[in-house]
């Protein structure tokens, strides 16, 4: 049967609905977690700082080192400011 002008939109609609059943995205929790990283280009708005393929212990060590270095700099500035102001 060849679709006529009046039945053609109905046939397209039926085909579209049938195709949509194949395009529903991941259904399992593992698939949803994996697809959540599909568009990752940078970590500025990431929910997690470490990707599943990365070493979380190395990240934690790096984070602690940065924090400790910042504390040392902060304490050094505190001790430096009074000396500098009294020298004037």
Backbone as CSV, one residue per row, in Angstrom:
resi,resn,N_x,N_y,N_z,CA_x,CA_y,CA_z,C_x,C_y,C_z
1,UNK,0.842,-1.180,0.000,0.000,0.000,0.000,0.881,1.236,0.000
2,UNK,0.657,2.120,-0.917,1.391,3.365,-1.017,0.666,4.418,-0.199
3,UNK,1.382,5.107,0.704,0.702,6.127,1.516,0.270,7.295,0.655
4,UNK,-0.901,7.787,0.937,-1.413,8.975,0.253,-1.035,10.195,1.056
5,UNK,-1.375,11.355,0.535,-1.036,12.600,1.219,-1.712,12.693,2.577
6,UNK,-2.887,12.103,2.714,-3.595,12.188,3.991,-3.065,11.193,5.018
7,UNK,-2.495,10.049,4.581,-1.998,9.050,5.537,-0.504,9.164,5.786
8,UNK,0.217,9.930,4.991,1.667,10.039,5.143,2.071,10.597,6.512
9,UNK,1.483,11.686,6.998,1.880,12.164,8.337,1.641,11.122,9.427
10,UNK,0.601,10.324,9.290,0.313,9.282,10.270,1.404,8.210,10.235
11,UNK,1.867,7.831,9.042,2.933,6.830,8.910,4.236,7.351,9.509
12,UNK,4.534,8.600,9.251,5.754,9.207,9.806,5.665,9.230,11.324
13,UNK,4.512,9.557,11.839,4.329,9.608,13.281,4.511,8.223,13.904
14,UNK,3.993,7.203,13.265,4.132,5.832,13.770,5.603,5.423,13.749
15,UNK,6.307,5.728,12.662,7.729,5.393,12.574,8.528,6.140,13.637
16,UNK,8.206,7.400,13.844,8.921,8.194,14.855,8.732,7.611,16.251
17,UNK,7.515,7.217,16.579,7.264,6.626,17.892,8.007,5.302,18.060
18,UNK,8.036,4.506,16.999,8.758,3.233,17.068,10.257,3.464,17.252
19,UNK,10.805,4.446,16.560,12.229,4.752,16.693,12.540,5.322,18.075
20,UNK,11.636,6.085,18.628,11.866,6.693,19.939,12.006,5.635,21.027
21,UNK,11.422,4.475,20.835,11.548,3.404,21.818,12.976,2.889,21.914
22,UNK,13.777,3.109,20.880,15.177,2.675,20.878,16.113,3.763,21.408
23,UNK,15.634,4.975,21.595,16.464,6.118,21.968,16.080,6.642,23.343
24,UNK,16.067,5.785,24.321,15.614,6.206,25.647,16.754,6.491,26.609
25,UNK,17.993,6.283,26.185,19.132,6.535,27.059,19.385,5.364,27.979
26,UNK,20.345,5.513,28.883,20.698,4.403,29.770,19.583,4.134,30.781
27,UNK,19.404,2.867,31.101,18.367,2.493,32.056,18.940,1.988,33.374
28,UNK,20.114,1.388,33.326,20.714,0.862,34.561,21.462,1.982,35.291
29,UNK,21.674,1.796,36.583,22.410,2.794,37.368,23.842,2.947,36.858
30,UNK,24.467,1.822,36.492,25.843,1.890,35.975,25.885,2.660,34.653
31,UNK,24.916,2.430,33.802,24.863,3.153,32.532,24.620,4.634,32.728
32,UNK,23.793,4.989,33.692,23.522,6.398,33.980,24.770,7.088,34.536
33,UNK,25.505,6.391,35.392,26.737,6.969,35.937,27.775,7.168,34.842
34,UNK,27.869,6.202,33.940,28.832,6.296,32.847,28.459,7.423,31.885
35,UNK,27.177,7.552,31.561,26.764,8.578,30.612,26.801,9.976,31.229
36,UNK,26.827,10.077,32.553,26.909,11.388,33.198,28.232,12.076,32.892
37,UNK,29.239,11.313,32.500,30.554,11.865,32.192,30.767,12.080,30.692
38,UNK,29.747,11.868,29.874,29.890,11.961,28.422,30.374,13.327,27.960
39,UNK,29.845,14.382,28.509,30.161,15.720,28.026,31.250,16.404,28.843
40,UNK,31.983,15.662,29.630,33.008,16.254,30.484,34.151,16.820,29.649
41,UNK,34.374,18.113,29.779,35.491,18.752,29.086,36.440,19.407,30.083
42,UNK,35.935,19.785,31.236,36.753,20.373,32.296,36.050,20.102,33.616
43,UNK,36.676,20.408,34.696,36.103,20.098,35.993,35.547,21.284,36.749
44,UNK,35.324,22.397,36.075,34.886,23.598,36.786,33.544,23.424,37.475
45,UNK,32.636,22.697,36.866,31.315,22.513,37.456,31.053,21.055,37.787
46,UNK,32.096,20.289,37.970,31.955,18.853,38.207,31.368,18.574,39.582
47,UNK,30.632,17.496,39.679,30.099,17.066,40.972,31.168,16.376,41.797
48,UNK,32.157,15.835,41.118,33.256,15.160,41.798,34.572,15.649,41.206
49,UNK,35.586,15.732,42.031,36.879,16.238,41.560,37.727,15.158,40.916
50,UNK,37.388,13.902,41.161,38.201,12.789,40.670,37.349,11.912,39.758
51,UNK,37.848,11.659,38.567,37.158,10.763,37.644,37.343,9.317,38.103
52,UNK,36.443,8.433,37.689,36.578,7.029,38.108,37.904,6.398,37.689
53,UNK,38.492,6.859,36.608,39.749,6.283,36.133,40.976,6.901,36.816
54,UNK,40.792,7.873,37.688,41.906,8.545,38.345,42.113,8.018,39.766
55,UNK,43.243,8.348,40.356,43.620,7.878,41.688,43.144,8.879,42.741
56,UNK,42.134,8.506,43.510,41.589,9.429,44.508,42.565,9.677,45.650
57,UNK,43.409,8.694,45.989,44.399,8.891,47.061,45.438,9.922,46.645
58,UNK,45.860,9.905,45.384,46.822,10.889,44.896,46.203,12.283,44.903
59,UNK,44.921,12.364,44.545,44.236,13.663,44.583,44.170,14.193,46.018
60,UNK,43.799,13.341,46.960,43.705,13.767,48.356,45.058,14.245,48.879
61,UNK,46.122,13.542,48.528,47.459,13.948,48.957,47.818,15.311,48.362
62,UNK,47.527,15.507,47.096,47.794,16.782,46.426,46.981,17.900,47.079
63,UNK,45.723,17.631,47.355,44.845,18.625,47.990,45.365,19.009,49.367
64,UNK,45.764,18.008,50.162,46.317,18.291,51.503,47.586,19.123,51.413
65,UNK,48.446,18.814,50.436,49.696,19.558,50.275,49.410,21.017,49.925
66,UNK,48.479,21.247,49.015,48.114,22.627,48.664,47.556,23.363,49.876
67,UNK,46.708,22.690,50.642,46.124,23.307,51.829,47.205,23.639,52.854
68,UNK,48.120,22.709,53.079,49.202,22.940,54.039,50.101,24.090,53.591
69,UNK,50.428,24.133,52.294,51.247,25.229,51.763,50.547,26.565,51.925
70,UNK,49.255,26.591,51.728,48.502,27.834,51.879,48.506,28.288,53.333
71,UNK,48.420,27.347,54.258,48.457,27.694,55.675,49.818,28.274,56.045
72,UNK,50.901,27.709,55.543,52.243,28.214,55.826,52.374,29.633,55.290
73,UNK,51.922,29.864,54.061,51.987,31.212,53.478,51.153,32.192,54.286
74,UNK,49.988,31.760,54.725,49.099,32.624,55.503,49.762,33.015,56.823
75,UNK,50.362,32.049,57.501,51.055,32.321,58.767,52.287,33.196,58.549
76,UNK,53.001,32.989,57.454,54.178,33.807,57.154,53.769,35.257,56.915
77,UNK,52.666,35.454,56.206,52.199,36.829,55.961,51.786,37.500,57.264
78,UNK,51.169,36.757,58.148,50.741,37.338,59.431,51.944,37.805,60.240
79,UNK,53.012,37.038,60.239,54.171,37.429,61.025,54.958,38.535,60.332
80,UNK,54.833,38.650,59.020,55.583,39.646,58.274,54.937,41.027,58.360
81,UNK,53.638,41.096,58.411,52.933,42.381,58.376,53.275,43.263,59.575
82,UNK,53.237,42.791,60.803,53.571,43.693,61.911,55.000,44.206,61.839
83,UNK,55.951,43.402,61.418,57.341,43.841,61.314,57.436,44.939,60.276
84,UNK,56.774,44.781,59.188,56.828,45.764,58.102,56.182,47.079,58.521
85,UNK,55.082,47.033,59.242,54.404,48.262,59.628,55.165,49.000,60.727
86,UNK,55.860,48.284,61.591,56.605,48.957,62.654,57.923,49.534,62.127
87,UNK,58.394,49.057,60.974,59.647,49.558,60.438,59.481,50.960,59.858
88,UNK,58.268,51.366,59.529,58.057,52.710,58.947,58.029,53.784,59.955
